[in-house]
Each structure stands twice: as C-alpha cells, then as structure tokens.
Amino acid sequence: MATLHFIVLFVAAFVAIEAQRPFYAGSRPIGYPEVEGNALGNRFGEDADAPIEARGDGNLINRFNSMPLDNRPFWYINWRAYDNLRRNQQTWPISQNGFIHRI
C-alpha cells in the first residue's frame, strides 16, 4: 500500500512539473531565436549588397550613395535602415524571475 502511494505521488509530481512548460516549447530559454546570419542573402541569385528595387544595378546604387541624404529615394533610405536592423539585431539578456528566486 505504501508503494502505491509513493507511485501515485511520484506520478502526480511529475505531471505537475511537466505542466509548467509543454514538451513542444523546447528546453531552451524563451528569448530571441537563434537564426542564421542572412537567410535571404542570395534569394534571387545576386551576391551584391543592394535592395531588390535596384535589380542589381550597381551604377544606380553608386548614384544614390553620391546624393545628399535628403535627395535619396525613400525606399533606398528605408532599405538601409532595415538592413542595419537585420545586421545588428537587438537582444535582451534573460533576467532572473523574481517570483521564483526570492531574495
């Protein structure tokens, strides 16, 4: 009888512990996912660092770079900003949970 109580208690504790985080969520901490550096880099067969709107025209990109910033097309300025965000991703360190780790 004592063995049955121990087994029931063990199974109940195991179920309660496993219910805290589902198995499909993985064992890594929740945060920014690990991805490859540039997954869409060579999507259209071009190796040049240029937006899709330029269609591989290096002279067009050189002309835009020689223009003052306020005369450049908005799509080009946006592409530069988004490309900078993709290359320098902002991540946050995982902090300790105050509800679990009491001081």
N, C-alpha and C positions, 0 to 999 in steps of 0.2 A: 504494500500500500504506500509506503514511503517512497518507493522508487517511482510509482505512478505520479505522485505529487511532484517529485523532482522533475520528471519528464514534462509534465504539463506546465510547470513553472518555467522550465528552460525554453519550451516552445513559445510560450506567451511572451517571454522576454525577447526572444529572437524576432518574433513578429513585430513587437513594439519598436525594436531598434531598427529593423529594416524598413519600417513605415516612415521613418524620418526622411529618407531620401530614396526615391524609387530607383530600381536597378537600371532603368534605361537612361537615367540622368548622368551616368558615368561616375567615376571615382575621383575625377579631378575637381579642384575647387571651382566655384562659379565665378566667372570673370570674363575677360576678353578672350575669345577663342584663338587658338594657335592656327594661323593660316600661312600659306606660302607668301613670299615677299611680293610678287607681282603675278597674280594668277592670270590676268588678262593681258599680259605684256605683248605677246605675239599672236593675238587672236586673229588678226587679219593678215598675217604674214609679213608685217612690217617690223623692222627692228629699230626704226628711228624713234626718237623721243618727241612725238608730235601728236596733236589731237586728231581724232577721226575726221573732223571737218576739213582739215588741211589736205587730206588724202595723199600724204607722203610728199607734198610739195615743199622741198627744203628752202627754195627761194622765198616762198610766202612766209615761212616761219622767220627767216632772216630779216625780211622786211618788217614784220611785226615787232621783232626784237629791237630794230633800229628806231622805231617810232617812239615818241614820248608816251608815257603810260595813259594819259587821258585821251589819246587818239587811237589807241588799240581797240579792236573789236571786243565787245563784252564777252562773247563766247570764248575768246582766247584767254582773257583775264580769268574767267571762271575756270577754265581747264587748268591753268597754272595753279590756282588756289586749291582745287580738288586734288590735283596731282601731288601737291605739297602735303595735303592732309593724308593721302594714301601712303606716302613715303614715311612720314613722321607721325605715326599713329599715337594717339594719346591713351595711355593706360593708367589705371589706378591700382595701387597696391591693395591687397586684400587685408583688411583690418580685423582685429580680434572682435568677436561678438561679445558685447557687454552682458548679454543675458546668460551666456554660457560660462564665461570666465569672469567670475566675480572678483573684485579687488578687495 
